[in-house]
Amino acid sequence: MDFTDAMKAGGASTVLIIAVGLAYKLIQMACNHRIKSDCCGRQGVVGVEVEAWNGTPPDAKKEAFEPPAVKVEVA
């Protein structure tokens, strides 16, 4: 790989990292805020609310797996 190929790959990676960072900041700024619009006598409201999630919802019940009973008959 020569130097120009390395520069192209580095530039593409940088653009991707910047795009992801900007998207993250925009989402972070919009969370728990409302956007209101009043146009032509109509009102529109859009809001984003995010709450912490640690994997499993608190109301989900985990059921233990029990294999079905097997009858063994000896003749």
PyMOL Python script that loads the backbone (N, CA, C, O; Angstrom):
from pymol import cmd

cmd.read_pdbstr("""\
ATOM      1  N   MET A   1       0.857  -1.167   0.000  1.00  0.00           N
ATOM      2  CA  MET A   1       0.000   0.000   0.000  1.00  0.00           C
ATOM      3  C   MET A   1       0.903   1.229   0.000  1.00  0.00           C
ATOM      4  O   MET A   1       1.816   1.347   0.817  1.00  0.00           O
ATOM      5  N   ASP A   2       0.636   2.128  -0.918  1.00  0.00           N
ATOM      6  CA  ASP A   2       1.480   3.319  -0.913  1.00  0.00           C
ATOM      7  C   ASP A   2       0.827   4.431  -0.096  1.00  0.00           C
ATOM      8  O   ASP A   2      -0.276   4.267   0.425  1.00  0.00           O
ATOM      9  N   PHE A   3       1.502   5.532   0.007  1.00  0.00           N
ATOM     10  CA  PHE A   3       1.091   6.618   0.902  1.00  0.00           C
ATOM     11  C   PHE A   3      -0.268   7.212   0.533  1.00  0.00           C
ATOM     12  O   PHE A   3      -1.049   7.543   1.425  1.00  0.00           O
ATOM     13  N   THR A   4      -0.567   7.355  -0.765  1.00  0.00           N
ATOM     14  CA  THR A   4      -1.850   7.957  -1.163  1.00  0.00           C
ATOM     15  C   THR A   4      -3.027   7.051  -0.782  1.00  0.00           C
ATOM     16  O   THR A   4      -4.087   7.548  -0.400  1.00  0.00           O
ATOM     17  N   ASP A   5      -2.854   5.734  -0.881  1.00  0.00           N
ATOM     18  CA  ASP A   5      -3.922   4.818  -0.474  1.00  0.00           C
ATOM     19  C   ASP A   5      -4.174   4.907   1.026  1.00  0.00           C
ATOM     20  O   ASP A   5      -5.318   4.856   1.478  1.00  0.00           O
ATOM     21  N   ALA A   6      -3.100   5.039   1.787  1.00  0.00           N
ATOM     22  CA  ALA A   6      -3.241   5.183   3.236  1.00  0.00           C
ATOM     23  C   ALA A   6      -3.960   6.480   3.589  1.00  0.00           C
ATOM     24  O   ALA A   6      -4.781   6.505   4.506  1.00  0.00           O
ATOM     25  N   MET A   7      -3.659   7.546   2.872  1.00  0.00           N
ATOM     26  CA  MET A   7      -4.324   8.834   3.122  1.00  0.00           C
ATOM     27  C   MET A   7      -5.811   8.756   2.773  1.00  0.00           C
ATOM     28  O   MET A   7      -6.640   9.320   3.487  1.00  0.00           O
ATOM     29  N   LYS A   8      -6.160   8.062   1.683  1.00  0.00           N
ATOM     30  CA  LYS A   8      -7.574   7.903   1.308  1.00  0.00           C
ATOM     31  C   LYS A   8      -8.326   7.114   2.374  1.00  0.00           C
ATOM     32  O   LYS A   8      -9.433   7.491   2.759  1.00  0.00           O
ATOM     33  N   ALA A   9      -7.732   6.019   2.852  1.00  0.00           N
ATOM     34  CA  ALA A   9      -8.376   5.198   3.875  1.00  0.00           C
ATOM     35  C   ALA A   9      -8.520   5.984   5.174  1.00  0.00           C
ATOM     36  O   ALA A   9      -9.552   5.897   5.840  1.00  0.00           O
ATOM     37  N   GLY A  10      -7.506   6.740   5.533  1.00  0.00           N
ATOM     38  CA  GLY A  10      -7.569   7.553   6.746  1.00  0.00           C
ATOM     39  C   GLY A  10      -8.613   8.646   6.637  1.00  0.00           C
ATOM     40  O   GLY A  10      -9.302   8.940   7.614  1.00  0.00           O
ATOM     41  N   GLY A  11      -8.744   9.247   5.477  1.00  0.00           N
ATOM     42  CA  GLY A  11      -9.752  10.291   5.264  1.00  0.00           C
ATOM     43  C   GLY A  11     -11.164   9.737   5.362  1.00  0.00           C
ATOM     44  O   GLY A  11     -12.042  10.360   5.959  1.00  0.00           O
ATOM     45  N   ALA A  12     -11.383   8.556   4.772  1.00  0.00           N
ATOM     46  CA  ALA A  12     -12.710   7.927   4.840  1.00  0.00           C
ATOM     47  C   ALA A  12     -13.055   7.568   6.277  1.00  0.00           C
ATOM     48  O   ALA A  12     -14.192   7.759   6.707  1.00  0.00           O
ATOM     49  N   SER A  13     -12.097   7.055   7.015  1.00  0.00           N
ATOM     50  CA  SER A  13     -12.340   6.708   8.419  1.00  0.00           C
ATOM     51  C   SER A  13     -12.658   7.948   9.237  1.00  0.00           C
ATOM     52  O   SER A  13     -13.546   7.924  10.089  1.00  0.00           O
ATOM     53  N   THR A  14     -11.937   9.029   8.982  1.00  0.00           N
ATOM     54  CA  THR A  14     -12.162  10.273   9.713  1.00  0.00           C
ATOM     55  C   THR A  14     -13.557  10.822   9.446  1.00  0.00           C
ATOM     56  O   THR A  14     -14.241  11.265  10.368  1.00  0.00           O
ATOM     57  N   VAL A  15     -13.977  10.793   8.192  1.00  0.00           N
ATOM     58  CA  VAL A  15     -15.317  11.284   7.846  1.00  0.00           C
ATOM     59  C   VAL A  15     -16.380  10.443   8.542  1.00  0.00           C
ATOM     60  O   VAL A  15     -17.361  10.991   9.044  1.00  0.00           O
ATOM     61  N   LEU A  16     -16.206   9.132   8.582  1.00  0.00           N
ATOM     62  CA  LEU A  16     -17.167   8.248   9.242  1.00  0.00           C
ATOM     63  C   LEU A  16     -17.233   8.527  10.740  1.00  0.00           C
ATOM     64  O   LEU A  16     -18.322   8.584  11.311  1.00  0.00           O
ATOM     65  N   ILE A  17     -16.084   8.700  11.379  1.00  0.00           N
ATOM     66  CA  ILE A  17     -16.053   8.985  12.815  1.00  0.00           C
ATOM     67  C   ILE A  17     -16.714  10.323  13.114  1.00  0.00           C
ATOM     68  O   ILE A  17     -17.445  10.437  14.097  1.00  0.00           O
ATOM     69  N   ILE A  18     -16.475  11.330  12.294  1.00  0.00           N
ATOM     70  CA  ILE A  18     -17.095  12.643  12.499  1.00  0.00           C
ATOM     71  C   ILE A  18     -18.608  12.551  12.314  1.00  0.00           C
ATOM     72  O   ILE A  18     -19.355  13.147  13.089  1.00  0.00           O
ATOM     73  N   ALA A  19     -19.074  11.816  11.303  1.00  0.00           N
ATOM     74  CA  ALA A  19     -20.514  11.684  11.061  1.00  0.00           C
ATOM     75  C   ALA A  19     -21.209  10.988  12.230  1.00  0.00           C
ATOM     76  O   ALA A  19     -22.285  11.410  12.653  1.00  0.00           O
ATOM     77  N   VAL A  20     -20.598   9.926  12.751  1.00  0.00           N
ATOM     78  CA  VAL A  20     -21.189   9.214  13.893  1.00  0.00           C
ATOM     79  C   VAL A  20     -21.192  10.114  15.122  1.00  0.00           C
ATOM     80  O   VAL A  20     -22.169  10.131  15.871  1.00  0.00           O
ATOM     81  N   GLY A  21     -20.125  10.853  15.339  1.00  0.00           N
ATOM     82  CA  GLY A  21     -20.051  11.773  16.484  1.00  0.00           C
ATOM     83  C   GLY A  21     -21.107  12.867  16.405  1.00  0.00           C
ATOM     84  O   GLY A  21     -21.736  13.195  17.411  1.00  0.00           O
ATOM     85  N   LEU A  22     -21.306  13.434  15.219  1.00  0.00           N
ATOM     86  CA  LEU A  22     -22.331  14.473  15.059  1.00  0.00           C
ATOM     87  C   LEU A  22     -23.739  13.906  15.273  1.00  0.00           C
ATOM     88  O   LEU A  22     -24.576  14.546  15.910  1.00  0.00           O
ATOM     89  N   ALA A  23     -23.997  12.723  14.749  1.00  0.00           N
ATOM     90  CA  ALA A  23     -25.307  12.100  14.951  1.00  0.00           C
ATOM     91  C   ALA A  23     -25.556  11.844  16.434  1.00  0.00           C
ATOM     92  O   ALA A  23     -26.662  12.069  16.925  1.00  0.00           O
ATOM     93  N   TYR A  24     -24.537  11.375  17.148  1.00  0.00           N
ATOM     94  CA  TYR A  24     -24.662  11.129  18.588  1.00  0.00           C
ATOM     95  C   TYR A  24     -24.973  12.426  19.331  1.00  0.00           C
ATOM     96  O   TYR A  24     -25.850  12.448  20.193  1.00  0.00           O
ATOM     97  N   LYS A  25     -24.262  13.506  19.005  1.00  0.00           N
ATOM     98  CA  LYS A  25     -24.500  14.782  19.686  1.00  0.00           C
ATOM     99  C   LYS A  25     -25.898  15.317  19.385  1.00  0.00           C
ATOM    100  O   LYS A  25     -26.551  15.852  20.281  1.00  0.00           O
ATOM    101  N   LEU A  26     -26.370  15.185  18.148  1.00  0.00           N
ATOM    102  CA  LEU A  26     -27.717  15.660  17.810  1.00  0.00           C
ATOM    103  C   LEU A  26     -28.785  14.877  18.569  1.00  0.00           C
ATOM    104  O   LEU A  26     -29.747  15.459  19.068  1.00  0.00           O
ATOM    105  N   ILE A  27     -28.618  13.569  18.655  1.00  0.00           N
ATOM    106  CA  ILE A  27     -29.585  12.748  19.403  1.00  0.00           C
ATOM    107  C   ILE A  27     -29.534  13.101  20.881  1.00  0.00           C
ATOM    108  O   ILE A  27     -30.570  13.201  21.537  1.00  0.00           O
ATOM    109  N   GLN A  28     -28.333  13.289  21.401  1.00  0.00           N
ATOM    110  CA  GLN A  28     -28.174  13.642  22.814  1.00  0.00           C
ATOM    111  C   GLN A  28     -28.824  15.000  23.112  1.00  0.00           C
ATOM    112  O   GLN A  28     -29.421  15.176  24.174  1.00  0.00           O
ATOM    113  N   MET A  29     -28.715  15.944  22.200  1.00  0.00           N
ATOM    114  CA  MET A  29     -29.321  17.265  22.406  1.00  0.00           C
ATOM    115  C   MET A  29     -30.844  17.194  22.325  1.00  0.00           C
ATOM    116  O   MET A  29     -31.527  17.947  23.018  1.00  0.00           O
ATOM    117  N   ALA A  30     -31.387  16.308  21.498  1.00  0.00           N
ATOM    118  CA  ALA A  30     -32.834  16.225  21.301  1.00  0.00           C
ATOM    119  C   ALA A  30     -33.533  15.445  22.407  1.00  0.00           C
ATOM    120  O   ALA A  30     -34.740  15.601  22.588  1.00  0.00           O
ATOM    121  N   CYS A  31     -32.824  14.623  23.139  1.00  0.00           N
ATOM    122  CA  CYS A  31     -33.454  13.800  24.167  1.00  0.00           C
ATOM    123  C   CYS A  31     -34.033  14.668  25.276  1.00  0.00           C
ATOM    124  O   CYS A  31     -33.419  15.636  25.722  1.00  0.00           O
ATOM    125  N   ASN A  32     -35.241  14.290  25.709  1.00  0.00           N
ATOM    126  CA  ASN A  32     -35.971  14.985  26.773  1.00  0.00           C
ATOM    127  C   ASN A  32     -36.257  16.444  26.443  1.00  0.00           C
ATOM    128  O   ASN A  32     -36.289  17.285  27.341  1.00  0.00           O
ATOM    129  N   HIS A  33     -36.464  16.753  25.178  1.00  0.00           N
ATOM    130  CA  HIS A  33     -36.861  18.082  24.738  1.00  0.00           C
ATOM    131  C   HIS A  33     -38.036  17.943  23.778  1.00  0.00           C
ATOM    132  O   HIS A  33     -38.234  16.896  23.162  1.00  0.00           O
ATOM    133  N   ARG A  34     -38.811  19.019  23.664  1.00  0.00           N
ATOM    134  CA  ARG A  34     -39.943  19.046  22.745  1.00  0.00           C
ATOM    135  C   ARG A  34     -39.692  20.069  21.655  1.00  0.00           C
ATOM    136  O   ARG A  34     -39.047  21.094  21.877  1.00  0.00           O
ATOM    137  N   ILE A  35     -40.211  19.774  20.479  1.00  0.00           N
ATOM    138  CA  ILE A  35     -40.181  20.722  19.377  1.00  0.00           C
ATOM    139  C   ILE A  35     -41.627  21.057  19.065  1.00  0.00           C
ATOM    140  O   ILE A  35     -42.417  20.167  18.752  1.00  0.00           O
ATOM    141  N   LYS A  36     -41.987  22.343  19.149  1.00  0.00           N
ATOM    142  CA  LYS A  36     -43.362  22.773  18.917  1.00  0.00           C
ATOM    143  C   LYS A  36     -43.407  23.613  17.644  1.00  0.00           C
ATOM    144  O   LYS A  36     -42.500  24.398  17.365  1.00  0.00           O
ATOM    145  N   SER A  37     -44.476  23.431  16.883  1.00  0.00           N
ATOM    146  CA  SER A  37     -44.666  24.185  15.657  1.00  0.00           C
ATOM    147  C   SER A  37     -46.107  24.682  15.606  1.00  0.00           C
ATOM    148  O   SER A  37     -47.036  23.937  15.917  1.00  0.00           O
ATOM    149  N   ASP A  38     -46.289  25.928  15.218  1.00  0.00           N
ATOM    150  CA  ASP A  38     -47.619  26.510  15.051  1.00  0.00           C
ATOM    151  C   ASP A  38     -47.669  27.148  13.669  1.00  0.00           C
ATOM    152  O   ASP A  38     -47.112  28.224  13.451  1.00  0.00           O
ATOM    153  N   CYS A  39     -48.345  26.471  12.733  1.00  0.00           N
ATOM    154  CA  CYS A  39     -48.377  26.946  11.355  1.00  0.00           C
ATOM    155  C   CYS A  39     -49.789  26.820  10.803  1.00  0.00           C
ATOM    156  O   CYS A  39     -50.403  25.759  10.912  1.00  0.00           O
ATOM    157  N   CYS A  40     -50.296  27.860  10.227  1.00  0.00           N
ATOM    158  CA  CYS A  40     -51.611  27.871   9.584  1.00  0.00           C
ATOM    159  C   CYS A  40     -52.718  27.455  10.553  1.00  0.00           C
ATOM    160  O   CYS A  40     -53.671  26.788  10.148  1.00  0.00           O
ATOM    161  N   GLY A  41     -52.606  27.839  11.819  1.00  0.00           N
ATOM    162  CA  GLY A  41     -53.617  27.525  12.807  1.00  0.00           C
ATOM    163  C   GLY A  41     -53.549  26.109  13.356  1.00  0.00           C
ATOM    164  O   GLY A  41     -54.409  25.714  14.142  1.00  0.00           O
ATOM    165  N   ARG A  42     -52.562  25.351  12.966  1.00  0.00           N
ATOM    166  CA  ARG A  42     -52.411  23.989  13.464  1.00  0.00           C
ATOM    167  C   ARG A  42     -51.161  23.905  14.334  1.00  0.00           C
ATOM    168  O   ARG A  42     -50.158  24.570  14.077  1.00  0.00           O
ATOM    169  N   GLN A  43     -51.246  23.076  15.362  1.00  0.00           N
ATOM    170  CA  GLN A  43     -50.103  22.900  16.246  1.00  0.00           C
ATOM    171  C   GLN A  43     -49.535  21.502  16.077  1.00  0.00           C
ATOM    172  O   GLN A  43     -50.278  20.533  15.922  1.00  0.00           O
ATOM    173  N   GLY A  44     -48.223  21.407  16.109  1.00  0.00           N
ATOM    174  CA  GLY A  44     -47.557  20.114  16.067  1.00  0.00           C
ATOM    175  C   GLY A  44     -46.514  20.070  17.171  1.00  0.00           C
ATOM    176  O   GLY A  44     -45.773  21.032  17.374  1.00  0.00           O
ATOM    177  N   VAL A  45     -46.458  18.958  17.881  1.00  0.00           N
ATOM    178  CA  VAL A  45     -45.486  18.799  18.960  1.00  0.00           C
ATOM    179  C   VAL A  45     -44.803  17.447  18.784  1.00  0.00           C
ATOM    180  O   VAL A  45     -45.462  16.421  18.613  1.00  0.00           O
ATOM    181  N   VAL A  46     -43.489  17.463  18.828  1.00  0.00           N
ATOM    182  CA  VAL A  46     -42.705  16.241  18.720  1.00  0.00           C
ATOM    183  C   VAL A  46     -41.734  16.225  19.888  1.00  0.00           C
ATOM    184  O   VAL A  46     -41.083  17.232  20.169  1.00  0.00           O
ATOM    185  N   GLY A  47     -41.633  15.100  20.567  1.00  0.00           N
ATOM    186  CA  GLY A  47     -40.715  15.001  21.691  1.00  0.00           C
ATOM    187  C   GLY A  47     -40.014  13.657  21.720  1.00  0.00           C
ATOM    188  O   GLY A  47     -40.506  12.661  21.191  1.00  0.00           O
ATOM    189  N   VAL A  48     -38.860  13.657  22.348  1.00  0.00           N
ATOM    190  CA  VAL A  48     -38.084  12.434  22.492  1.00  0.00           C
ATOM    191  C   VAL A  48     -37.774  12.253  23.966  1.00  0.00           C
ATOM    192  O   VAL A  48     -37.238  13.155  24.609  1.00  0.00           O
ATOM    193  N   GLU A  49     -38.116  11.076  24.505  1.00  0.00           N
ATOM    194  CA  GLU A  49     -37.803  10.792  25.900  1.00  0.00           C
ATOM    195  C   GLU A  49     -37.083   9.453  25.948  1.00  0.00           C
ATOM    196  O   GLU A  49     -37.565   8.452  25.417  1.00  0.00           O
ATOM    197  N   VAL A  50     -35.943   9.449  26.582  1.00  0.00           N
ATOM    198  CA  VAL A  50     -35.133   8.236  26.664  1.00  0.00           C
ATOM    199  C   VAL A  50     -34.886   7.921  28.117  1.00  0.00           C
ATOM    200  O   VAL A  50     -34.554   8.807  28.905  1.00  0.00           O
ATOM    201  N   GLU A  51     -35.048   6.656  28.477  1.00  0.00           N
ATOM    202  CA  GLU A  51     -34.751   6.248  29.847  1.00  0.00           C
ATOM    203  C   GLU A  51     -33.676   5.169  29.814  1.00  0.00           C
ATOM    204  O   GLU A  51     -33.496   4.483  28.808  1.00  0.00           O
ATOM    205  N   ALA A  52     -32.981   5.034  30.904  1.00  0.00           N
ATOM    206  CA  ALA A  52     -31.896   4.063  30.979  1.00  0.00           C
ATOM    207  C   ALA A  52     -32.434   2.646  30.873  1.00  0.00           C
ATOM    208  O   ALA A  52     -33.507   2.339  31.391  1.00  0.00           O
ATOM    209  N   TRP A  53     -31.693   1.800  30.209  1.00  0.00           N
ATOM    210  CA  TRP A  53     -32.094   0.418  30.032  1.00  0.00           C
ATOM    211  C   TRP A  53     -30.872  -0.450  30.280  1.00  0.00           C
ATOM    212  O   TRP A  53     -29.830  -0.247  29.657  1.00  0.00           O
ATOM    213  N   ASN A  54     -30.992  -1.419  31.187  1.00  0.00           N
ATOM    214  CA  ASN A  54     -29.850  -2.264  31.497  1.00  0.00           C
ATOM    215  C   ASN A  54     -30.032  -3.689  30.993  1.00  0.00           C
ATOM    216  O   ASN A  54     -29.505  -4.618  31.606  1.00  0.00           O
ATOM    217  N   GLY A  55     -30.732  -3.889  29.939  1.00  0.00           N
ATOM    218  CA  GLY A  55     -30.800  -5.219  29.335  1.00  0.00           C
ATOM    219  C   GLY A  55     -32.163  -5.865  29.398  1.00  0.00           C
ATOM    220  O   GLY A  55     -32.803  -6.025  28.359  1.00  0.00           O
ATOM    221  N   THR A  56     -32.626  -6.236  30.552  1.00  0.00           N
ATOM    222  CA  THR A  56     -33.890  -6.944  30.694  1.00  0.00           C
ATOM    223  C   THR A  56     -34.924  -6.017  31.321  1.00  0.00           C
ATOM    224  O   THR A  56     -34.657  -5.401  32.352  1.00  0.00           O
ATOM    225  N   PRO A  57     -36.099  -5.912  30.712  1.00  0.00           N
ATOM    226  CA  PRO A  57     -37.137  -5.086  31.315  1.00  0.00           C
ATOM    227  C   PRO A  57     -37.482  -5.595  32.713  1.00  0.00           C
ATOM    228  O   PRO A  57     -37.480  -6.805  32.935  1.00  0.00           O
ATOM    229  N   PRO A  58     -37.778  -4.704  33.661  1.00  0.00           N
ATOM    230  CA  PRO A  58     -38.032  -5.142  35.028  1.00  0.00           C
ATOM    231  C   PRO A  58     -39.268  -6.010  35.180  1.00  0.00           C
ATOM    232  O   PRO A  58     -39.331  -6.814  36.111  1.00  0.00           O
ATOM    233  N   ASP A  59     -40.260  -5.877  34.297  1.00  0.00           N
ATOM    234  CA  ASP A  59     -41.478  -6.652  34.454  1.00  0.00           C
ATOM    235  C   ASP A  59     -41.432  -8.000  33.718  1.00  0.00           C
ATOM    236  O   ASP A  59     -42.378  -8.784  33.802  1.00  0.00           O
ATOM    237  N   ALA A  60     -40.358  -8.263  33.012  1.00  0.00           N
ATOM    238  CA  ALA A  60     -40.257  -9.539  32.301  1.00  0.00           C
ATOM    239  C   ALA A  60     -39.931 -10.652  33.292  1.00  0.00           C
ATOM    240  O   ALA A  60     -39.024 -10.522  34.115  1.00  0.00           O
ATOM    241  N   LYS A  61     -40.669 -11.726  33.202  1.00  0.00           N
ATOM    242  CA  LYS A  61     -40.445 -12.852  34.115  1.00  0.00           C
ATOM    243  C   LYS A  61     -39.629 -13.911  33.391  1.00  0.00           C
ATOM    244  O   LYS A  61     -39.928 -14.288  32.258  1.00  0.00           O
ATOM    245  N   LYS A  62     -38.625 -14.366  34.053  1.00  0.00           N
ATOM    246  CA  LYS A  62     -37.817 -15.439  33.492  1.00  0.00           C
ATOM    247  C   LYS A  62     -38.364 -16.765  34.009  1.00  0.00           C
ATOM    248  O   LYS A  62     -38.477 -16.980  35.216  1.00  0.00           O
ATOM    249  N   GLU A  63     -38.694 -17.628  33.094  1.00  0.00           N
ATOM    250  CA  GLU A  63     -39.213 -18.934  33.483  1.00  0.00           C
ATOM    251  C   GLU A  63     -38.075 -19.943  33.403  1.00  0.00           C
ATOM    252  O   GLU A  63     -37.300 -19.953  32.447  1.00  0.00           O
ATOM    253  N   ALA A  64     -37.992 -20.774  34.404  1.00  0.00           N
ATOM    254  CA  ALA A  64     -36.963 -21.802  34.413  1.00  0.00           C
ATOM    255  C   ALA A  64     -37.351 -22.894  33.430  1.00  0.00           C
ATOM    256  O   ALA A  64     -38.520 -23.266  33.328  1.00  0.00           O
ATOM    257  N   PHE A  65     -36.378 -23.393  32.723  1.00  0.00           N
ATOM    258  CA  PHE A  65     -36.617 -24.473  31.767  1.00  0.00           C
ATOM    259  C   PHE A  65     -36.635 -25.796  32.502  1.00  0.00           C
ATOM    260  O   PHE A  65     -35.686 -26.155  33.199  1.00  0.00           O
ATOM    261  N   GLU A  66     -37.720 -26.506  32.335  1.00  0.00           N
ATOM    262  CA  GLU A  66     -37.830 -27.834  32.931  1.00  0.00           C
ATOM    263  C   GLU A  66     -38.098 -28.818  31.802  1.00  0.00           C
ATOM    264  O   GLU A  66     -39.111 -28.714  31.109  1.00  0.00           O
ATOM    265  N   PRO A  67     -37.199 -29.765  31.617  1.00  0.00           N
ATOM    266  CA  PRO A  67     -37.416 -30.738  30.540  1.00  0.00           C
ATOM    267  C   PRO A  67     -38.614 -31.619  30.879  1.00  0.00           C
ATOM    268  O   PRO A  67     -38.900 -31.858  32.053  1.00  0.00           O
ATOM    269  N   PRO A  68     -39.308 -32.099  29.861  1.00  0.00           N
ATOM    270  CA  PRO A  68     -40.463 -32.956  30.137  1.00  0.00           C
ATOM    271  C   PRO A  68     -40.033 -34.268  30.782  1.00  0.00           C
ATOM    272  O   PRO A  68     -38.946 -34.785  30.526  1.00  0.00           O
ATOM    273  N   ALA A  69     -40.922 -34.790  31.627  1.00  0.00           N
ATOM    274  CA  ALA A  69     -40.613 -36.059  32.316  1.00  0.00           C
ATOM    275  C   ALA A  69     -40.651 -37.202  31.313  1.00  0.00           C
ATOM    276  O   ALA A  69     -41.518 -37.261  30.441  1.00  0.00           O
ATOM    277  N   VAL A  70     -39.706 -38.091  31.456  1.00  0.00           N
ATOM    278  CA  VAL A  70     -39.610 -39.240  30.544  1.00  0.00           C
ATOM    279  C   VAL A  70     -39.865 -40.508  31.356  1.00  0.00           C
ATOM    280  O   VAL A  70     -39.227 -40.738  32.383  1.00  0.00           O
ATOM    281  N   LYS A  71     -40.805 -41.327  30.885  1.00  0.00           N
ATOM    282  CA  LYS A  71     -41.092 -42.602  31.562  1.00  0.00           C
ATOM    283  C   LYS A  71     -40.253 -43.689  30.912  1.00  0.00           C
ATOM    284  O   LYS A  71     -40.183 -43.800  29.688  1.00  0.00           O
ATOM    285  N   VAL A  72     -39.634 -44.468  31.742  1.00  0.00           N
ATOM    286  CA  VAL A  72     -38.848 -45.599  31.251  1.00  0.00           C
ATOM    287  C   VAL A  72     -39.489 -46.862  31.808  1.00  0.00           C
ATOM    288  O   VAL A  72     -39.586 -47.037  33.022  1.00  0.00           O
ATOM    289  N   GLU A  73     -39.920 -47.727  30.923  1.00  0.00           N
ATOM    290  CA  GLU A  73     -40.526 -48.977  31.323  1.00  0.00           C
ATOM    291  C   GLU A  73     -39.550 -50.116  31.075  1.00  0.00           C
ATOM    292  O   GLU A  73     -38.964 -50.232  29.999  1.00  0.00           O
ATOM    293  N   VAL A  74     -39.392 -50.932  32.067  1.00  0.00           N
ATOM    294  CA  VAL A  74     -38.510 -52.093  31.930  1.00  0.00           C
ATOM    295  C   VAL A  74     -39.385 -53.322  31.790  1.00  0.00           C
ATOM    296  O   VAL A  74     -40.253 -53.575  32.626  1.00  0.00           O
ATOM    297  N   ALA A  75     -39.160 -54.075  30.748  1.00  0.00           N
ATOM    298  CA  ALA A  75     -39.990 -55.253  30.516  1.00  0.00           C
ATOM    299  C   ALA A  75     -39.329 -56.504  31.015  1.00  0.00           C
ATOM    300  O   ALA A  75     -39.896 -57.590  30.897  1.00  0.00           O
TER     301      ALA A  75
END
""", "prot")
cmd.dss("prot")
cmd.show_as("cartoon", "prot")
cmd.util.cbc("prot")
cmd.orient("prot")
